Amino acid sequence: RSTTRPEATAVDLSSGQGALIDMLAPVVKGPDPWLVTCALYVIGEQRLPVPEAVIRDAMAQPDRMVRETAEATWCRLHESPENVSLTERSC
């Protein structure tokens, strides 16, 4: 039985985006397509300022799920606030 408290294992988003980016960057470069996809999704949803090369590299991966999520993340990171609904429909 684990004695670890859930709040001790959860990511503390109040510590800033830097810690989250530091955690996700190696996952995006990792070998597991599902984990890469999940990390890309979080990057896009949180609009984390990762280097563009990270997303471009993922867009070139052979796994379709990774590529499509990377493309959606790219769109999310490059949309302007006034075009959010239009971009979400087109991406």
C-alpha positions as a Python dict, from the first residue, in 0.01 Angstrom:
ca = {
    (1, 'R'): (0, 0, 0),
    (2, 'S'): (137, 336, -102),
    (3, 'T'): (173, 613, 153),
    (4, 'T'): (232, 881, -109),
    (5, 'R'): (-29, 1152, -98),
    (6, 'P'): (-192, 1236, -435),
    (7, 'E'): (-121, 1605, -388),
    (8, 'A'): (248, 1523, -348),
    (9, 'T'): (264, 1343, -683),
    (10, 'A'): (56, 1584, -889),
    (11, 'V'): (223, 1847, -1105),
    (12, 'D'): (218, 2182, -928),
    (13, 'L'): (108, 2414, -1207),
    (14, 'S'): (148, 2715, -980),
    (15, 'S'): (526, 2666, -994),
    (16, 'G'): (520, 2800, -1348),
    (17, 'Q'): (528, 2678, -1701),
    (18, 'G'): (901, 2616, -1696),
    (19, 'A'): (872, 2309, -1476),
    (20, 'L'): (594, 2167, -1691),
    (21, 'I'): (793, 2228, -2010),
    (22, 'D'): (1097, 2064, -1852),
    (23, 'M'): (886, 1758, -1772),
    (24, 'L'): (717, 1733, -2113),
    (25, 'A'): (1011, 1804, -2345),
    (26, 'P'): (1183, 1467, -2290),
    (27, 'V'): (849, 1286, -2324),
    (28, 'V'): (787, 1445, -2665),
    (29, 'K'): (1126, 1316, -2779),
    (30, 'G'): (1065, 971, -2632),
    (31, 'P'): (991, 639, -2803),
    (32, 'D'): (631, 583, -2686),
    (33, 'P'): (383, 729, -2940),
    (34, 'W'): (99, 742, -2687),
    (35, 'L'): (304, 938, -2433),
    (36, 'V'): (435, 1168, -2708),
    (37, 'T'): (77, 1234, -2817),
    (38, 'C'): (-36, 1309, -2462),
    (39, 'A'): (256, 1546, -2404),
    (40, 'L'): (187, 1729, -2731),
    (41, 'Y'): (-178, 1764, -2635),
    (42, 'V'): (-88, 1922, -2301),
    (43, 'I'): (157, 2158, -2472),
    (44, 'G'): (-115, 2273, -2709),
    (45, 'E'): (-393, 2301, -2454),
    (46, 'Q'): (-176, 2493, -2209),
    (47, 'R'): (-17, 2692, -2493),
    (48, 'L'): (327, 2622, -2354),
    (49, 'P'): (611, 2812, -2521),
    (50, 'V'): (823, 2520, -2639),
    (51, 'P'): (1083, 2553, -2915),
    (52, 'E'): (919, 2523, -3258),
    (53, 'A'): (1164, 2249, -3353),
    (54, 'V'): (1005, 2022, -3091),
    (55, 'I'): (668, 2044, -3265),
    (56, 'R'): (813, 2031, -3617),
    (57, 'D'): (1009, 1716, -3530),
    (58, 'A'): (692, 1553, -3398),
    (59, 'M'): (508, 1649, -3719),
    (60, 'A'): (764, 1440, -3910),
    (61, 'Q'): (720, 1126, -3699),
    (62, 'P'): (597, 808, -3870),
    (63, 'D'): (313, 754, -3621),
    (64, 'R'): (-7, 912, -3754),
    (65, 'M'): (-147, 990, -3409),
    (66, 'V'): (172, 1177, -3317),
    (67, 'R'): (177, 1370, -3646),
    (68, 'E'): (-187, 1475, -3623),
    (69, 'T'): (-156, 1582, -3261),
    (70, 'A'): (162, 1775, -3343),
    (71, 'E'): (-22, 1954, -3626),
    (72, 'A'): (-310, 2043, -3394),
    (73, 'T'): (-62, 2163, -3133),
    (74, 'W'): (116, 2376, -3394),
    (75, 'C'): (-217, 2536, -3490),
    (76, 'R'): (-306, 2597, -3127),
    (77, 'L'): (28, 2762, -3051),
    (78, 'H'): (12, 2987, -3358),
    (79, 'E'): (-347, 3103, -3338),
    (80, 'S'): (-430, 3459, -3249),
    (81, 'P'): (-682, 3519, -2968),
    (82, 'E'): (-934, 3684, -3202),
    (83, 'N'): (-926, 3385, -3439),
    (84, 'V'): (-953, 3104, -3186),
    (85, 'S'): (-1288, 2966, -3299),
    (86, 'L'): (-1194, 2993, -3669),
    (87, 'T'): (-858, 2824, -3612),
    (88, 'E'): (-1010, 2541, -3410),
    (89, 'R'): (-1245, 2469, -3700),
    (90, 'S'): (-972, 2480, -3964),
    (91, 'C'): (-704, 2284, -3777),
}
